[in-house]
């Protein structure tokens, strides 16, 4: 008997290796901040420099507002597994060399997320972040802070 319909086969989830060296993470964060400065200068026609904010933390934070897409993941050492392909959308507020503050539109169901940035004149960059805190502001508004714990190789 000829089968008329072949249902799609589920593909097994893939384990993805990440880079976790602190210097590589700091370089990636600097690349994001530099791309933000260049985009602001390109669109405003004026030179732009990130100003330092007065901060209680030992690591200074600078204002950087960039759109982000986050996917919930499971992390085990230097490997991650994406739990859901539907991204949660958000915006960063500020960056330090180790993490960022952000707003987002729906609850995230995992402690770790894969965060995608679309950088001016560079393209896409993906970081692995550990959600350190979050607070619900209303039905579709959350704020939080994250520590960058890895990057996806480009």
C-alpha positions as CSV (number, residue, x, y, z in Angstrom):
1,X,0.0,0.0,0.0
2,X,1.3,3.4,-0.9
3,X,1.5,6.0,1.8
4,X,0.0,9.3,0.7
5,X,1.1,11.4,3.6
6,X,4.5,11.4,5.3
7,X,4.2,13.3,8.6
8,X,7.3,15.4,9.4
9,X,9.7,13.7,11.7
10,X,10.7,15.6,14.8
11,X,14.4,16.4,14.8
12,X,16.1,15.7,18.1
13,X,17.3,18.8,20.0
14,X,20.9,19.7,19.4
15,X,23.4,20.4,22.1
16,X,25.3,23.5,21.2
17,X,28.8,24.3,22.5
18,X,29.5,27.8,23.9
19,X,32.6,29.9,24.7
20,X,32.8,30.6,28.4
21,X,36.3,32.3,28.8
22,X,35.8,35.6,30.7
23,X,38.0,37.6,28.3
24,X,36.0,36.4,25.3
25,X,32.8,37.4,27.0
26,X,34.2,40.9,27.8
27,X,35.3,41.3,24.2
28,X,31.9,40.3,22.9
29,X,30.2,42.9,25.3
30,X,32.7,45.6,24.1
31,X,31.8,44.7,20.5
32,X,28.1,45.2,21.3
33,X,28.8,48.6,23.0
34,X,31.0,49.8,20.1
35,X,28.4,48.8,17.5
36,X,25.8,50.8,19.5
37,X,28.1,53.8,19.5
38,X,28.7,53.5,15.8
39,X,25.0,53.2,15.0
40,X,24.1,56.2,17.1
41,X,26.8,58.3,15.4
42,X,25.7,57.0,11.9
43,X,22.1,57.9,12.4
44,X,22.5,61.2,14.3
45,X,25.4,62.5,12.2
46,X,27.2,63.4,15.5
47,X,30.0,61.6,17.3
48,X,28.6,59.5,20.2
49,X,30.3,58.2,23.3
50,X,28.7,56.1,26.0
51,X,28.6,58.0,29.2
52,X,29.4,56.4,32.5
53,X,26.5,56.3,35.0
54,X,27.0,56.7,38.7
55,X,26.6,53.1,40.0
56,X,26.7,51.2,43.3
57,X,28.3,48.2,41.5
58,X,32.1,47.9,41.2
59,X,31.8,47.4,37.5
60,X,30.5,50.5,35.7
61,X,27.3,50.4,33.7
62,X,26.7,52.4,30.6
63,X,23.3,53.1,28.9
64,X,22.8,50.9,25.8
65,X,19.3,50.5,24.3
66,X,19.2,47.6,21.8
67,X,16.4,45.3,20.8
68,X,17.0,41.7,21.8
69,X,15.4,38.3,21.2
70,X,15.7,35.7,24.0
71,X,15.1,31.9,23.9
72,X,14.9,29.8,27.0
73,X,17.7,27.2,27.3
74,X,19.2,24.6,29.6
75,X,22.9,25.1,30.3
76,X,25.3,22.4,31.4
77,X,28.9,23.7,31.6
78,X,30.0,24.6,28.1
79,X,26.9,23.3,26.4
80,X,23.3,24.6,25.9
81,X,20.0,23.1,24.7
82,X,17.4,25.4,23.3
83,X,14.0,24.7,24.9
84,X,11.7,26.8,22.7
85,X,12.3,28.5,19.3
86,X,9.7,31.2,20.1
87,X,11.7,34.2,21.2
88,X,10.8,36.6,24.0
89,X,11.3,40.2,22.8
90,X,13.0,42.8,24.8
91,X,15.3,45.9,25.0
92,X,18.5,46.3,26.9
93,X,18.8,49.3,29.2
94,X,22.4,49.2,30.2
95,X,25.6,47.1,30.0
96,X,28.6,46.4,32.1
97,X,31.5,44.1,31.2
98,X,29.7,41.2,32.8
99,X,26.0,41.7,32.2
100,X,23.0,43.9,31.3
101,X,19.7,45.3,32.5
102,X,16.7,44.8,30.2
103,X,12.9,45.0,29.8
104,X,10.9,42.2,28.1
105,X,7.3,41.4,27.1
106,X,6.6,38.0,28.7
107,X,7.7,35.7,31.5
108,X,10.8,33.6,30.8
109,X,10.5,30.0,31.9
110,X,14.2,29.2,32.5
111,X,17.2,30.5,34.4
112,X,19.3,30.7,31.3
113,X,18.5,32.3,27.9
114,X,20.2,32.6,24.5
115,X,20.1,36.4,23.7
116,X,20.4,37.5,20.1
117,X,21.6,41.0,19.2
118,X,21.4,42.5,15.6
119,X,24.4,44.8,15.6
120,X,24.9,47.7,13.2
121,X,27.4,46.9,10.4
122,X,28.3,43.6,12.1
123,X,25.2,41.3,12.0
124,X,23.9,38.9,14.6
125,X,25.7,38.0,17.9
126,X,24.4,35.5,20.4
127,X,25.2,35.5,24.1
128,X,24.2,33.1,26.8
129,X,22.9,34.8,29.9
130,X,21.9,33.8,33.4
131,X,18.9,35.7,34.7
132,X,19.9,37.0,38.1
133,X,16.6,38.9,38.9
134,X,13.3,39.8,37.3
135,X,10.3,41.8,38.3
136,X,6.8,41.9,36.8
137,X,5.6,45.4,36.2
138,X,2.3,44.6,34.6
139,X,0.7,41.9,32.4
140,X,3.1,42.4,29.5
141,X,6.1,44.2,31.0
142,X,9.0,42.7,32.9
143,X,12.4,44.1,33.9
144,X,15.4,42.1,34.9
145,X,19.2,41.8,35.1
146,X,21.4,39.1,33.6
147,X,25.0,37.9,33.9
148,X,26.6,37.0,30.6
149,X,28.1,33.5,31.0
150,X,28.9,32.5,27.4
151,X,28.9,33.4,23.8
152,X,28.0,31.3,20.7
153,X,31.0,31.0,18.3
154,X,30.3,33.0,15.1
